[in-house]
Amino acid sequence: MRSLRAFLVLATFFAFTLPLMPLQLLLLKTGSRYARTFPHWYHRQVCKIVGIRLNIEGEVAEEQGVLLISNHVSWLDITVLSAVLTAVGGIAYAQYIAYVNPDTLAGIGVSLRIVFAVVLGGMYSLLGPTVGTALTIALSEYLRVVFGVKLIGMAETIYGLLLVLFIIFLPSGIYGSARDLWRRPRRSPAPASA
């Protein structure tokens, strides 16, 4: 019964939140007077959905920052939320590959691909790992097509070699280096002397 209630609360939360996200963005972009009051209303409704009783004392500050104080039931709530999202991702991945064993989920090849994706894209940016993951998946599929089952383990060898080369010659990764190159001030050409 508890799992059914949790599912219903989560489904209600998503059904309530997802349609309201574009509305909040629209209110912010247009500079509407409701841009500040809408989040207060939204959070009150979410608290009702989740079953939290909200008691507000005093008036809401209009011009100043607001200090929010929360009494958590558990200090592990963020950790548990992270674990739940990771579990959902693992379940989706297990359904995608249709067969799960320790080597496909936690072998040296998986660890090497994760590190390679981060180093390839760039460790010091938000988009770097995303770019690195896209390139790593493309490289993985290319190596799978080229080598197939003829040279098992060659993909990991190539990943390792490229990892060392990227760490030595391109420490910011592809995205980080491209971003730094784009931000570099351009020199104007020197005037020709006659």
Protein Blocks (a to p, Z undefined) as FASTA:
>chain_A
ZZmmmmmmmmmmmmmmmmmmmmmmmmmmnopaklmmmmmmmmmmmmmmnopacddedjdd
fkbccddddddfbfklmmmmmmmmmmmmmmmmmmmnopacfklmmpmklmmmmmmmmmmn
opkbfklmmmmmmmmmmmmmmmmmmnmmmlghklmmmmmmmmmmmmmmmmnojmlmmmmm
mmpccdddddddZZ
